[in-house]
Every structure is written in structure tokens, then in C-alpha cells.
Amino acid sequence: MDELKDIHDHSHHHGLLKSHLVMKLFAAFLVVATIFVGAKAINAIVNFDTLTQPPTNVITVTGEGKVSASPDIATISFGISEDADTSAHAQDAAAKKINVALALLKDLKINEKDIKTSSYNISPRYSEPSPCYGAVPCVYNQEQKIIGFTVSETVEVKVRKIDDTGKVLSALGEAGVTNLYGPNFSVDDPDALKAEARKEAIEKARAQAKGLAGDLGVRLVRVVNYSEGGGYPPMYYSKDMAMGASSVSARPEVSVPTGQNEIIVNVSVTYEIR
């Protein structure tokens, strides 16, 4: 029995030693695996960082695109200014003049959505200091008093029938407006013209890049940078397109050359080469 017990104890002890050895091997495996995974992760980070570095072998080319178009919108601003003893009286006087101008615009078939007030202002008018005469000492700190009010209003009008621009200017002159600005000619959809000019500029840049690559004996790989600039909003170029005098009105119609608008887009494109 004692011999059996010794055998059993020896076997149990051997099993514990074996189990302990297995645990040590497993722990060592975990350490090695962790180091391996960490090294892989660091290597991946280094590789990723290397991939994000911009290429050093590049060429940069430029191109310019131009698109011209006749304007299809004329923008006109007009204003009135009225003085009165009270702000209410000044407002009433200003409203009468504005209403006359708006009625004339309505007769010319200008859409209400194309007429908007851009500014409206009420300001007081003050008395001026009395002038000094002779040898009597002057007193410059006289108290200023409000002697009335000024109301001013500015209205912006878009004329979509561009041939009617002269008629609109003449009508506003007849309405007795105080100030008249414009017309400023523009294109209703400049983005479409800009897209067309951009396409032309890119095509010129691409052709230049291909020619340069051939001269250098290299190959274009991909676009790595792109930038854009240019004339926007459109530039104005004069052109003789004056409108004739009206045969209906005894007063000659205002002659307004509309000219042409030109949109210019400049692009810069950088290619990687090999």
C-alpha cells in the first residue's frame, strides 16, 4: 500500500510539474505573440506614414480658359431723397415719388420679384451755427437743433428683357428720381459659363503635361494637386450694340451698349511622374 501511495504521489507531482511547464510555455508564447503583433502594428504605421508622404517626382502645368457671352440681365439702382419738417411728412413725400417710379416699371412689364428695396433711411437735419462777422468774438459751441428730417430710399431693379434697358432708364428719369446708378450687365447663369471655361483650362493643362512628359521621357501617373482662380464675377468689355431711339416717344430713348461679358478661369495641375 505504501508503495502504491508513493507511486500515486510521484505521478501527481509529475503532473503538477508538467502542468506548470505548460503554463510557462503558454505565457512565453503570449509574450512572443504580443511582441510580434506590436512589431507588425508599428511596421504598418511606418508603411502608412510612408504612403501618405507626397510624391517628390512631379511636374506642374497651368491652363487658361475663356468664355464670352452677351449679358442677359441689366441691374439698375435708383434712389429718392425727400426733406420735410417731420419724419412722417418726409416719408409721405418719398413714398409718392417711389410709387410713381414703381408704376412706370410695372407699365414696362418688370416683374415684382425683380424689384427690391436695398436701403431705407431716416435721418434728422440740424441747424447750422450762425456765421461770425466783424470783431465780435464768435461762439462755436452753439446748441444744434433738429429742424427737419430726410428720408432716402434706394431700389434695385433687374431688367431681364435687356433690350428694354434704355426704356427703363428713360422712365426712371421721367419719374424724377434723385439718383440713378447703372446699368450693370451680367449673365443670369454664370456658373455654367465658369464650368465651360474650367473645362477648357483643364484640357489645355493636360495637353501641356503630356507634351512636357514626352519631352522629359517620363510617364504621367496621377493628379496630386489642383488649384483654380480667375476673373469672377465677369469682366466687362465694350461692344457697339447701342439701341435705337424710340419711334413712339418724343423723347429719345437712352442708348445703352450692352457689351459682352468674359469669364476667365486659370487652373494649376500637378502630376506625379515616373
Order of alpha helices (4+ residues) and beta strands (2+ residues): alpha-beta-beta-alpha-beta-beta-alpha-beta-alpha-beta-beta
